[in-house]
């Protein structure tokens, strides 16, 4: 189900941070986490656009970056916000700042774990035909593979290819 919402403003409200318009504040959907990457690019997903947008109401995570301070001395706070199945937004216990280098590493693994738990708890699709069931299983496997470090992911793909070509 989709809803039309002022999602960016709602995410900042849920995170407990205010949007200081002097700085570039942002939020993004976290669809997956690449644990082989040690910076902010590890969090894969689209940016949340300002203004009214249409959003899919489902359990999902958002990374909210809020900059505060003076123009000369400012820092960014990174907070993970969770959307529940009913569309409500809640701040998680996962947050950090860029006051020390390595902000993404401090939260990356916890975000990946939370995302994996959410995906594991998602209702399983009951298929009416075998092809639909296989597609659902392949999609679930693709999500699990995406969460693996690159080297492990490549090894699993090699294994799957060998099984499929037998």
C-alpha positions in Angstrom: 0.0 0.0 0.0 1.3 3.5 -0.9 0.7 6.7 0.9 1.4 10.3 0.0 3.4 11.9 2.8 5.9 14.6 3.7 8.3 11.8 4.4 11.6 13.8 4.8 10.0 16.1 7.4 8.5 13.1 9.2 11.8 11.3 9.3 13.6 14.3 10.9 10.8 14.6 13.4 11.0 10.9 14.3 14.8 11.1 14.6 14.5 13.9 17.1 16.8 16.1 15.0 15.8 19.4 13.5 16.6 20.4 9.9 18.9 23.4 9.8 18.3 24.7 6.3 21.8 26.3 6.3 23.3 22.8 5.8 22.6 19.9 3.5 20.5 17.5 5.6 19.3 14.3 3.9 17.7 10.9 4.4 17.7 7.7 2.4 15.9 4.4 2.2 18.2 1.6 3.3 17.4 -1.3 1.0 20.6 -3.2 1.7 24.0 -2.8 3.4 27.2 -3.8 1.6 29.5 -4.9 4.5 32.5 -4.9 2.3 32.4 -1.0 2.1 33.7 1.0 5.0 32.1 4.4 4.3 28.6 5.8 3.8 28.3 4.2 0.4 27.7 0.9 2.3 24.1 2.0 2.8 22.4 1.3 -0.5 19.1 2.9 -1.3 17.6 6.0 -2.8 17.6 9.5 -1.2 14.3 10.7 0.2 13.2 13.8 -1.7 11.9 16.9 0.1 8.2 17.7 -0.3 5.3 15.4 -0.8 6.2 12.0 -2.1 4.5 8.6 -2.5 6.0 6.0 -0.3 5.4 2.2 0.1 4.0 1.5 3.6 6.0 -1.5 4.8 8.7 -2.3 7.4 11.8 -0.6 6.2 14.8 1.5 7.4 15.9 5.0 6.7 19.3 6.7 7.4 18.8 10.3 8.5 21.7 12.8 8.4 21.2 16.0 10.3 23.9 18.7 10.4 23.9 21.1 13.4 26.3 23.8 14.8 27.8 27.0 13.4 28.9 27.4 9.9 32.5 27.0 11.1 32.0 24.3 13.6 29.3 21.8 12.8 28.8 18.1 12.9 26.5 15.5 11.4 24.3 13.2 13.4 23.3 9.9 11.7 20.2 8.2 13.0 18.4 5.1 11.8 14.6 5.4 11.7 12.4 2.4 11.3 9.0 2.4 9.5 6.6 -0.2 10.9 4.1 -2.2 8.9 1.4 0.4 9.8 3.5 3.3 8.5 4.5 4.7 11.8 8.1 6.0 12.1 10.3 5.4 15.2 13.9 6.2 16.0 16.1 3.2 16.6 18.9 3.0 19.1 21.4 3.1 16.1 22.9 6.5 15.8 26.4 8.2 15.7 28.1 11.4 14.7 30.9 12.4 12.4 32.9 14.1 15.2 35.4 11.2 14.9 36.2 9.5 11.6 34.5 6.2 10.8 30.8 7.0 11.4 29.6 4.5 8.9 31.7 1.7 10.4 30.3 2.3 13.8 26.7 1.6 12.6 27.1 -0.5 9.4 26.9 -3.9 11.0 24.1 -3.1 13.4 22.1 -1.7 10.5 22.8 -4.8 8.4 21.7 -7.0 11.3 18.5 -5.1 11.8 17.7 -5.2 8.1 18.3 -9.0 8.1 15.9 -9.4 11.1 13.2 -7.3 9.4 13.6 -9.4 6.2 13.5 -12.7 8.1 10.3 -11.6 9.9 8.6 -10.6 6.6 5.6 -12.7 5.8 6.4 -15.6 3.5 4.6 -15.6 0.1 2.3 -18.5 -0.4 2.4 -19.2 -4.1 -0.5 -20.7 -6.1 1.9 -22.2 -8.7 5.5 -23.5 -8.6 6.9 -20.7 -10.8 5.7 -18.0 -8.5 7.1 -19.8 -5.5 10.5 -20.2 -7.2 10.5 -16.5 -8.1 9.8 -15.5 -4.5 12.6 -17.8 -3.2 15.0 -16.4 -5.8 14.1 -12.8 -4.7 14.6 -13.7 -1.0 18.0 -15.3 -1.8 19.1 -12.3 -3.8 18.4 -10.1 -0.8 20.4 -12.3 1.4 23.3 -12.4 -1.1 23.3 -8.6 -1.3 23.9 -8.4 2.4 27.1 -10.6 2.2 30.6 -9.2 1.8 31.6 -9.1 -1.8 34.0 -12.1 -1.5 31.4 -14.3 0.1 28.8 -13.2 -2.3 31.0 -14.1 -5.3 31.6 -17.6 -3.8 27.9 -18.2 -3.3 27.2 -17.1 -6.9 29.8 -19.6 -8.1 28.2 -22.3 -6.1 24.7 -21.4 -7.4 26.0 -21.4 -11.0 27.5 -24.8 -10.6 24.2 -26.2 -9.2 22.1 -24.6 -11.9 24.3 -25.9 -14.8 24.2 -29.5 -13.6 
